Structure formats: structure tokens, C-alpha cells
Amino acid sequence: MVQTVNKYVVSVFLVFLNLVLFSNLALADGVSSLLDFFNNTNTMRAQFSQVVNDKQGRKEQEVEGTMQLQRPNKFRWDYKKPYEQQIISDGKDVFLYDADLQQVTISELSKAIGSSPAAMLAGGGNVEKSFTLKNAVRKDGLSWVLALPKDKESGFDRVLLGFKAKKLRKMELYDSFNHVTLITFSDVERNPVLQDSTFLFTAPKGVDVVGE
């Protein structure tokens, strides 16, 4: 079960990498918010909570932790509850560390995200090459954008992102298996100063290291 969750977390995370890019201008629509954030956010740090529901709406997973990113190509997600896991990129390789399995999987960044939507956040680029963007309207005080993947093999049907006060606040990811992932961000910092050591990974002693 843990291994299955790991693969799903990575899939959700990689899609996130391609999308966490933009902020909210006063009176701006969701698409403008997304593009503005992409152009003006070099680093980001936040707390997050993530809930995964199945196609019947039943909760399958609930996790929380912290995330940090720095362009180009560096990011770090620390899952703290209910299990410990880290996903870290130093700009060259991606390290997936699972404390329960005592295992580290190492992948080249280009192979880990390739031409997927994840490559957008990690390395920069034009989000509209990978997604069709449309404004979405909800009565919750957020500016929403609907992102439809152009790659039919991405594993996700659509993604919605909600912005407020130039910060990403919520994400909804709808996958090809009718699962819905809801991510809420809090204590969001835009362009904080991050240390290079944040994105370095050293495998704990005694863990299995697997290279892809």
C-alpha cells in the first residue's frame, strides 16, 4: 500500500511542478494570475495539506507537509504526516526518499519529468505549450484558472488552480482514474531567500539506493 501511495504522490507532485507558477493581480482573471506568477516568482515556500478522494468521493489519502522551490530546476517537498517522505531535486537529479521503506530512488531530472507538464515549473518555459488555459469562476474569493493538458498521456484530465493576493492558494487535480486530489497551501511566501543546501540530498546511512 505504501509503495502504491508513493507512486501516486510522485505523479501528483510532477504535475504540480509544471503548474505552480503564477499569482493574482488586482481584478485579474485566473489566466493572468497564472502567467504573472510564472514571470515573477523565482522561489516559493509554503505549508500544504493534500487530500485524495476516489471516484465515489471517499477519502483515500490525507497528508501534509512543507514545499519549497527555486528556479531553475530545484524543488523540495517534505511529507511529514502520516508518513515521512521527501522529494528533492538539486537541479540535476530527483531523489525520492521513503523513510518507511528505507529506500531512495534516484532519477535524472530530465527523465523524471521529461516533457511532462512538470518540466514547466522546474525549468521555466511557456505553460501554454503544455496546457490549454481557461478562466474558471467560483464564488470563494479566489481567481481560478482551468488547465487542460495537451498531452493525452499525462495521466490527468484537468487541473484547477486558485490564486489570491499574488499567491497560489489551492489546487485541484482530476486524474484519468477519476481520483481528485485537493491541495491547500498556507503560510505562503513568494520569493523568500532559500539556501542552496535546501536542495541537496544525502542518503541516510543504511538505506537502499535505487537508480533509474
Secondary structure, DSSP 8 states (H G I E B T S, - for coil): -HHHHHHHHHHHHHHHHTT------TT--HHHHHHHHHHH-SEEEEEEEEEEE-TTS-EEEEEEEEEEEETTTEEEEEEEESS-EEEEEESSEEEEEETTTTEEEEEEHHHHHTTSTHHHHHH---HHHHEEEEEE--SSS-EEEEEEES-TTSSEEEEEEEEETTEEEEEEEEETTS-EEEEEEEEEEES----GGGG-----TT-EEEE-
